[in-house]
Amino acid sequence: MSTLTPDRLNDPEVVRTDPAPTPVSWRNAILYGVIALVALFGFALSTAAADVSRLIVSTSKDAVQIAPLLLPSRTTALALAVIAVVLAALAFYATMNRKRFGPMLPVAFGVVVLLAFLVWVVAGNESGLPLPHLLSTALTAALPLVFGGIAGLLCERSGIINIAIEGQLLAGAFLAVVVGTATGSPYLGLIAAPIAGALVGLLLALFSIKYRVDQIIVGVVLNVLVIGLTNYLFSTVLTQNPGGLNSPPRVPVIAIPVLSQIPVLGPVLFRQTIIVYLMFALVAFLQVMVFRSRWGLRMRSVGEHPEAADTVGIDVNRTRYRNTVLGSAIAGFGGAALVSVGLAFTKELTAGRGYIALAAMILGRWNPTGALAAALLFGFADSLNRVLGNIGSPVPSQLLAMLPYLATIFAVAGLVGRVRPPAAEGTPYPK
């Protein structure tokens, strides 16, 4: 074999093996630039110079009462917009020089633009923006998305695509309402909801693993099945006896002493229902179990390389059965979170939250804490829609109703970038 000596470097017959440079993607930088310009001209410069933005940071139950923050709208929004422009320029610089700033740049950019939007939207509004209520509602709205995202994570890490999260949330909400109303106990409803989700998950696992039906088709069919079944039962059973079957009790709020009286953080984190506390505990527990335990290693190996897992003695299909049913039960519990505030069951109550939960899982890169962060983003968009609708805003109500879905599209299209799902996802494994 000939070697490439210095005297042959300029030989045209020598084939160069230098790797081709990675193509530069300007997508994110351009997106940052467009949003920064919207913040500058749409939010900052369109605000009247005399307007004041009122931000409420305390509630009546806080130990320390803090006066509402009165911010000069144009000055504050302009300062935030300038910071957004600088961060967008930094994104262009990083793209041009092939540098990476990690997640800090998009997070900082998103926070700055969001604050500029909030200052603009409440400019001159005498009611003001109640920050504790906004954040608390965002956390509540994110609950079904977190549980749904974790359900998808457990299934897909095992190799099963769970498109049926929408149906599992809906089934869990239905059974939670019926059992909670019939027994008068909201906690029995919370116990019943995972059973409904697990039954849907069992059907998903049966058709996907045993009969090797296309998993996406099975998931869509199960969603349609659950929607049709719950709509039928709602029309024939619940409407005939709403007081006995469709008036669920509200899950009580548990306030942690002292901590619940901290301004802003107290109402958001420490004045919540047991569902919120279980959600945080579940995310922390699974973050350790998925990546630091033997069970998690087996699950990930089944989703990445089932042949190798089978070689070392892991029962691939049994692992997939267990994790699909477990994840579906968690999604059913997320359905109970939808009606935990005493909300009666209605047709198609989930309103596409199962698909948003899938987006949260992808945005979170199949990671429990990542799915939590993404779900909080979507929950905040939903909460913003409700709060701004109550206090009145210059944004049309139709656009406000689109906020959660717009946030889903922009987040997945603009922030995810390249992600790699489990290698064996959606692939049946014949024993």
QUIZI-V810388 format. One record per backbone hydrogen bond with DSSP energy under -0.5 kcal/mol. CO is the residue of the C=O (numbers start at 0). NH is the residue of the N-H. Records with the same first field share a line. If there is no record, write none. Layout:
CO = NH + NH
This chain:
2 = 4
4 = 7
5 = 8
7 = 10
10 = 13
13 = 15
23 = 25
25 = 29
26 = 30
27 = 31
28 = 32
29 = 33
30 = 34
31 = 35
32 = 36
33 = 37
34 = 38
35 = 39
36 = 40 + 41
37 = 41 + 42
38 = 42 + 43
39 = 44
43 = 46
47 = 50 + 73
50 = 72
51 = 53 + 123
52 = 54 + 70
53 = 55 + 128
54 = 56 + 68
55 = 130 + 131
56 = 263
58 = 61
63 = 65
68 = 54 + 70
70 = 52 + 72
71 = 75
72 = 76
73 = 77
74 = 78
75 = 79
76 = 80
77 = 81
78 = 82
79 = 83
80 = 84
81 = 85
82 = 86
83 = 87
84 = 88
85 = 89
86 = 90
87 = 91
88 = 92
89 = 93
90 = 94
91 = 95
92 = 96
93 = 98
94 = 97
100 = 103
101 = 104 + 105
102 = 106
103 = 107
104 = 108
105 = 109
106 = 110
107 = 111
108 = 112
109 = 113
110 = 114
111 = 115
112 = 116
113 = 117
114 = 118
115 = 119
116 = 120
117 = 121
119 = 122
121 = 53 + 124
123 = 125
127 = 129
128 = 55 + 130
129 = 133
130 = 134
131 = 135
132 = 136
133 = 137
134 = 138
135 = 139
136 = 140
137 = 141
138 = 142
139 = 142
141 = 145
142 = 146
143 = 147
144 = 148
145 = 149
146 = 150
147 = 151
148 = 152
149 = 153
150 = 154
151 = 155
152 = 156
153 = 157
154 = 157 + 159
155 = 158
156 = 302
158 = 160 + 425
159 = 161
160 = 162
161 = 164
162 = 165
163 = 167
164 = 168
165 = 169
166 = 170
167 = 171
168 = 172
169 = 173
170 = 174
171 = 175
172 = 176
173 = 177
174 = 178
175 = 179
176 = 180
177 = 181
178 = 182
179 = 183
183 = 185
184 = 188
185 = 189
186 = 190
187 = 191
188 = 192
189 = 193
190 = 194
191 = 194 + 195
192 = 196
193 = 197
194 = 198
195 = 199
196 = 200
197 = 201
198 = 202
199 = 203
200 = 204
201 = 205
202 = 206
203 = 207
204 = 208 + 209
205 = 209 + 210
206 = 212
213 = 217
214 = 218
215 = 219
216 = 220
217 = 221
218 = 222
219 = 223
220 = 224
221 = 225
222 = 226
223 = 227
224 = 228
225 = 229
226 = 230
227 = 231
228 = 232
229 = 233
230 = 234
231 = 235
232 = 236 + 237
233 = 238
236 = 240
240 = 244
241 = 245
251 = 273
252 = 254
253 = 255 + 271
255 = 259
256 = 258
257 = 260
258 = 261
260 = 62 + 63
261 = 265 + 266
262 = 264
263 = 267
264 = 268 + 269
265 = 269
269 = 255
271 = 253
272 = 275 + 276
273 = 277
274 = 278
275 = 279
276 = 280
277 = 281
278 = 282
279 = 283
280 = 284
281 = 285
282 = 286
283 = 287
284 = 288
285 = 289
286 = 290
287 = 291
288 = 292 + 295
292 = 296
293 = 297
294 = 298
295 = 299
296 = 300
297 = 301
298 = 302
299 = 303
300 = 304
302 = 423
304 = 308
305 = 309
306 = 310
307 = 311
308 = 313
309 = 312
313 = 315
314 = 318
315 = 319
316 = 320
317 = 321
318 = 322
319 = 323
320 = 324
321 = 325
322 = 326
323 = 327
324 = 328
325 = 329
326 = 330
327 = 331
328 = 332
329 = 333
330 = 334
331 = 335
332 = 336
333 = 337
334 = 337 + 338
335 = 338
336 = 339
338 = 341
339 = 250
345 = 348
347 = 350
349 = 352
351 = 354 + 355
352 = 356
353 = 357
354 = 358
355 = 359
356 = 360
357 = 361
358 = 362
359 = 363
360 = 365
361 = 364
366 = 370
367 = 371
368 = 372
369 = 373
370 = 374
371 = 375
372 = 376
373 = 377
374 = 378
375 = 379
376 = 380
377 = 381
378 = 382
379 = 383
380 = 384
381 = 385
382 = 386
383 = 387
384 = 388
385 = 389
386 = 390
387 = 391
395 = 399
396 = 400
397 = 401
399 = 402
401 = 405
402 = 406
403 = 407
404 = 408
405 = 409
406 = 410
407 = 411
408 = 412
409 = 413
410 = 414 + 415
416 = 418
418 = 420
421 = 424
423 = 426
425 = 427
427 = 429
